Amino acid sequence: MFNRLTATLLASTMLAGAAWAETTVTAVMHSGLRVLDPIMTTAHITRNHAYMIYDVLIAQDSDFQPQPQMADWEVSEDQQTYTFTLRDGLVFHDGEPVTAADAVASLQRWAQNDAGGQVVMDRTESLEATDDKTITWVLKEPFAPMLDVLSKQSALPPFIMPARVAETPADEAITDYTGSGPFIFVQEEFQPGISVTYAKNPDYVPRDEPADWMAGGKVVNVDQVKWVNMPDIQTAVNALSGGEIDYIEQMQVDLVPLLEGDPNVAVEVREPTGMQTMVRTNFLHPPFDDPKIRQAALKAISQEPVLAAMIGNPEFYQICGAVLGCGTPLGSETGAETLVQGGGADEARALLEEAGYDGTPVVLMAPTDMVALATQPVVVSQALREVGFTVDMQPMDWQTLVTRRASQGAPADGGWNIFITNWMVPEISNPISNPMLNGRGDDAWFGWPTDETIEALKEEYIAAADADAQKEVAEKIQAHTLENVLLVPLGQYTLPQARRTAITDMIDSPVPVFWNMQKAE
């Protein structure tokens, strides 16, 4: 059907090729893009894609404060009714207006898969579109983190889609990528895992406020953005030096000296909060269905060799055993002694013997195409082997891993036992929205732990009277998480980015965004 979106893209295609080239930003992101549904996966590349083409009701600024984005809001005196009013000028890429019904359907789908959304829905009395521009959300009881959950920038932000798209079951991938965001996804140019193109949305009306993290005005100053996949980081560095690309999202630290002294290239840390890298095991299948064997894995691993192999330069990493992140209000390293100090191998061997481990192979998925995830599986697998685990490390690209980790099948039948992932520290610093602390079984994050204790502790955290009481509960959450091994924290790190100096006015944000930036001719 010939619609407004088709017309926009055809008009763009008819422009002179030289004009396009002058305002095209070409970027090498941390991974190729294959999964396009931002409610089906917490993969950062999919989240980044979603921020290009969708928008959100409210968003956090650099002070972690919720700000209006698509909507303003009011809260009732009893703190149980939230009324969101859509701002003027919101239009989907197909020309249809964004309505409150679209927002309600999107929020309902999002809440099925998001850890924080599930908690909110437990407390929801009703969620309705009371007219075309008004969303009325009534809670059964006050829920202080409500706006923080709705404005969070990860892991699953509540992106707003047309109702017809949002009505797709939450366990089925969408096939219609109509958004209302500042860029339009050029589907006919999409090559999964290879390249993706975004065209400027001429109908997008930015907010008046200055851009600030994910909040404020999303003003697009370029005609299109192309993401191209270059799994070999040396190739990407050469392409940046030669002016073939404009930006590299994640630089390998030991390659930074190759760009130093180049007046046309800037290398900088633009991710102010840092990342945490961690191990996740599968609770459904042997051997990690046994808590003693999960404990053995934790005791076998030491953070220092993992971080040294991953980053190399200690200036860019931090040994940290805090499940909720070091440098955060709730950070605690209780129970992480062997992780941060080493020396747990003998205890790991004893736990394996006590558990009667029979040599069941551990299928460890190892991505080979990501700077931030290529080395950890090698170091972790060696640590596990040294204490007696049988490890089957299976190389694959990250997008294959992202797809395979959703399988609950047996490891021998295409499932898995263990993989390593990374989260931004803000994503994991709040126990309510931290995906790894979801103990709801099949409704939990990949690995699917059933853990009534962690769910009870989160309820205790919500009910805490003040910050001191929250911190006391956070200590319990830290201790229980490592005792039951919901994850194995491997430490914190930052990776520098690199850009051509022709690119200016980039926003310092944990999420790489392409609005606000300028490209000199």
N, C-alpha and C positions, 0 to 999 in steps of 0.2 A: 504494500500500500504506500502511495506517495504521500508522505506527511511532512510536517514541519522539520523533523529531524533529517529526513532524506534531502529536503531542499537545502538545508544548511550545509550538509556534507557535500552535496553536488556543487553548490556555490563555492565552497572552499576548494574543491578539486579543480574548478575552472580557473582559479587564480594562477597567475604566472608562477612557474616553479621557482624562479629566483626570489620572488617575494616571500614564498613560504620559507625558503632556506634562511632568509635573514632573521626570521623570528621563530626558528625551531630550536628547541633545547633537546639535545640527545644525551641520555643518562644511562649509565650502567648501574643497575640496582643490585642489591645483595643476592638476588635470586631471580630466575626467570619466573614469569607469571603463567600459571595454568588454571588454578582454581579461582573462579570469578565471583563466587557467592560469599560475601563477608559474614554471613551468619552460619555457614557450614564449617568454617575453619578459623583458627586463631592465627594462622600464618601471617606474619607482618607484611609480606609482599601483597597479600590479598587485601589486608586492611589499608595499605597505602593506595592500592588501586581504587578502593571504595571511596577514600577521601577525595580522589580526583573527580568522581562522577556523582557522588551522593552528597547530601548535607544532613545535619543533625539538628534536633530541636534546640539543645543548649550545649555549650562547649566550655572546656576549661582554659583559663588563661595561664600565664607563666607563674602566677601565684597560687595555682591549683584551685582557683575560685570559679564556680559555674557562672557563665555569662550567656545572655540571649544569643541565639544564632538564627534558627528559623522562627523561633517563638519567644515571646516574653511570658512571664508567669506571675501568678499570685498564689499565696498559701493562706489557707483559712486560719482563723485564730486558734482552732483546736489542733492545728498541724496535721490534719487528716485529709484535706481536700486541696489538690494542686490543679490550678486552672491555667492551661497554656493557650495563648492566643497567637495564631500564625501571623507573621508580618506580611505586608503587602508585597506583591511582585514575585511571589514564588510560583514558578512554572516548571513543569517537567520538560524533558528534552523533546517530547512529542507534541508540545504545545498545550497540553492539558494543565489546568491549574492544580496546584497541590492543595489538597483538602485535609480537614481533620480526620476524615475516614481513612485516608491513606496513612496518616501518622498512626492511628490506632492499630490498623492491621499490621504495620511495620513493627510497632512496639510489642505486639502480642507474639509475633514470630520470633523477634529477637530474644524475648524473655524465656523462650523455651530452651535456648542453648546457652545463654550467658549465665555465669554463676551469680552475679549480682542481680540480674533480672529475675532469676528463679526466687531469690530471697524477697525481692519486691513483690512478686506475684503471690507469694505466700501470704502477704499482708494486704492484698488488694481486694477491696469490696466491689469496685466497678471501675471500668475504663471505657469511656464513651466519647463519641463525637457528638457534642450537643448542638452544634451547627457547623457550617462549612469551615469555620476558622477557629473553633473552640474545642479543645480536648479537656475533658473533666476526669481527673483521676482521683478516686476516693479510696483511702486506705482504711483498714479495720482499726488501726491503731497508729499513733505517730511513729515515724521511721526517720530518725535524724539523718542518715546517709543518703536519703532519697535523691537529692539533686546531685550529689557526688557520683552516685551510680549512673544516673542518666547522662551526665556530662563527661564521663571518663573517656579518654582517647583510645583505650584498648581494654581488654583484648578483643571484645566484640562491642564496638560502639553501636548504639541504636540508630543505624542509618535509615533514612526515610525513603521508601520506594512507593510506586503506585500500588494501590490496594490489590489490583489484579495480580501483581507480582508477589506481594507480601502474603497472599493467600496460598502460595506454594507451601506444602508441608515443610516443617523446619528440618526434616531429615532428607529432603529432596533438593537438589541444586536448581536454582533459578536458571531460566534460559532467556529471559528478557532483561536487558541491562539498561533500562530507561531510568535515569536519575534526574535530579534537579540541580546538581552541583555545578561548579565553575568550569568543568571540562566535560566533553562528550566522548564516550568510548567509541572509537572507529572500528566497529566489529569486522568489517570486510578486510581490514589490514592486520587483524590479530593473527599472530603465529604463536600458538601456545609454547611457552618455554623459550621462545626466540626473540620476539619483539611485540610491542604493543604501542599503539598510537592514540593520543588524546588530542582532540581539537578544542579550541577555545569555545565556550558556550556564549554566543552573542546575546542571549536572553537572560543571562544570570545577572541579578541585581545584588551587588555586595552590600553588606552593612556599612554604615558610615564610620564606625569606630576603626582605629588603626588595627592592623593584624597583630595578634598576640597569641602565640602558640596556635591552638586550633580555634580560638575565638577571634572576633573582629571581622573586618572587611576582607573578603577573599577577592582581591583585584587581580585579574589575569592580564599580564602585559606582553605575552607571547602568543603567537598564533597556534602553535602546537607543541606537544611534548612527545618525544619518542623514547621508550625504554628498550634498550637492546641488551641481550644477555651475552656476557663474555665470561665464561667459567674460569678461564685462565687470567688471573689478575695481572700478570706481566703484560699480556696482550692489551688489557684495558689501560694500563699505565702508559704503554707506548702510544695508544690511540689518543689519550688525553694530551700527551706531550706534542703529538702531531696535529692537534686541533681537529681530529676526526670525531671526538665526543666532547661534551662540555662538563661532565660531572661523574664522579665515582662515589657511590654511597658509602662503601666500606673499603678502606685501604688496609692492606697487609702492612703491619708496622715496619717490618724489615725492608720494605720497598720504599718507604718514605724518603730515604736519602736520594733515591733516583730523581725525585722531583724538586729537591731543595736547590735553590739557585736559579730555577726556571722562572723568569719574570712574568710569564704568561699563566702560571699555575699557582694556586693557593692551597695549602694543606692545613686543615684546621679540625678541631673537635667541635662539632655542632650539636652533639647530643649531650646536653648538660647534666643529665641525671645518671647516665651510665646504664649498663646492662648486667643482668645476672645470668650465668650459664648453669645448667642443672641436668641431672639424670632423672628420667621418669621410667618407672617399671610398669609392667602389665600385671594387674592384680587378679586377672581372670584365669591365668594358666600357670602351671608349674614352670620354673621353680619359685617364681616370685609371688605366688599365692600364699606362701608360707612367710610370716613376718620375721622368723629367725633368719631365713635366707636373705630377705631384704636387708636385715640388719648386718648380715655378713658382707653384703655388697657395700653398704655404707662404710663399714670399718675397713674395708680393703682399699678404699679410695682416699687419696690425699690431694688437696687442692693445688699445692705448689707445683708439682710436675705437670698438672693439667694446664695451669695458667702460663707456666714458662713455655710449654710447647705451643700453646695457642697464640700468645702475644709476644713473648720474648722479653720485651722491655718492661721492667717493673713499674716504670712511670705510668704505664697504661693499664695496670691491673691491681687488684686489691684482694688479698686473702680475706674471706668473709663467710662465716657460717650462719649468718642470719637469714632465716627463711623469708622474712619480710624486708630484707635489705639492710645493709649497713648505711649509716648516715640518715636513716629515717626515724621518725618519732617512736616507732614500735620495734626497731631493730634489737634483736637479742641473739647471742650466740650460744645459749644454753644447749648442751647436748652435742655440740659440734667439735669437741676437743680433738678427736682423731682426724677430722677433716682439715682443721686448720693447723694442727701440729704434726700429723702423721703418727706412725707407730701403732696402727690398729690391725696389722696383718695377722699377728698371732691370734688375736681375739676373733678375727674373721674366720680363720681356719677352725677354731674351736666351735664356733657357731654352726659352720657347715657340717662338722662331724656330729654335733648334738642334734641337728635337724635331720640327719640321715640323708644328706644330699647324695643322689645316686649318679651324678654326672650328666643329668639332663642338659642338653645343649641350650645355651642362652643365645637367642637370635638378637643380635645388636645391629640395628639399622644405622648405617654410616654414610652421611651425605658427603659427596666428593667435590661439590661445585660451589661451596660457600666458604669464604674466608673465615667467618665466625664459627664454623662448625666442623671444619675438616679434620682438625687434629685431636679434639677431645675423645672421639670414639677409639682412636688408636691407643691413647694413654690409658683410658678407662678399661679397655679390653685386656691390656697387658696386666693392669693391677688386679683384675678379677682372675685372670689365669694364674697369677702368682700365688693366690690363696686357695686354688683348687677348683675354680669354675671352669667348665667347658664352654668356650665362647665361639659362636659362629658369627663373625662380623661380616655383614653383607653390604658391600658398597652399592650406592644408588645416588641419583641426584635428589636434591632437596624436595622438589615437587612430587617425585615418586614417593618419597618418605611421607610427605604431608598427606598424600592420598592413602597410603598403606596403613598409617597409624590409626585410621578410622576403622580398620577391620578388627572385629572381635574374634576372628577365627583363630584356630590353633596356629602356633608359630610354624609348624611343619606344613600348614596348608595356606601359606600366604599371610599369616599374622605376624606377631612380633613379641619379644619379651622386654626390650629395653631400647630407648633412644635418648639422645641428648638434644636439648633445645635451649633457647635464650629468651629472656623476657626483659623489657625495660623495667628499671627499678620502680617507677610509679605504678606499673601494672600489677606488681606483686606486693606493694607496701601496705595495702589495706586487706585485712583477712576476709572481708565480705565479698570483695570482687576478685580476689586472687584465684584464678582458675584452678591452680594446683591444689587448693585447699577445699575442693568440692568433694564431699563424701557421699554423693547421692547415687552411687552405683551406675546403672546404665545412663543416667542423666548427668553424670560427672564428666570431667574432661578426660581425654584419651588416657587409658590405664584403668579407668572405671572403678576406683575404690569404693567400697561400701563401708562407711566409717561414721557411725552414729555419734561418736565422741567429738569429732571435729565439728559436726553440725551443731551439737549442743554448745560447744565452746564459742562458736560464732553467735549463737543466740545470746550467750552470756556477754559477749563483747557488745552487741547491739544494746543490751539492757544496762550496760555500765553507766554509772552516774556522771563520771567526769573523765578527764584525760588520764589521771593517775589510775583509776579503776580499769580503763581500757588497756593501759600498759601492763597491769597485773594479769589480765586475761591473755594478752599477747604473749607473755612469758609462758603461760600454759599451752598456748597454741604452738609455740616454738618447740617446747619439750615434747608434746604429743606428736607433732609432725615428724620429728626425727626418730622418735621411739617407734612409730608405726611406719616410718619411711614412706611418707606420701611423695617425697622427692629427696634427692641428694643434692644440696647446693654445692656448686663447684667454684664459687667466687664471682667477683665483679670485675668489669673491664669497660674500657672505652676503645672505640676504633676511630681513627681520624677519617675525614672525608677529603676529597680533592675536587677542585673545580677550576675551570679556566677563569681568569680574572675578568673576562668579558661578562661573566655572570655576576650580578651584584644584587644586593637587597634580599638575599635569602633569609628566611625566618629561622632563627635558632629555636628548634623544636625537637622533641623526641621523635616526632613523626616527620619524615622528609616530605615537604610540600612544595608545589610549583606555582602557587599564586604569589603575588607580591614581587617575585624576582624580575629582574630586568636582564636583557641580553644586548650588549652593545653591538652595533653593526661593524 
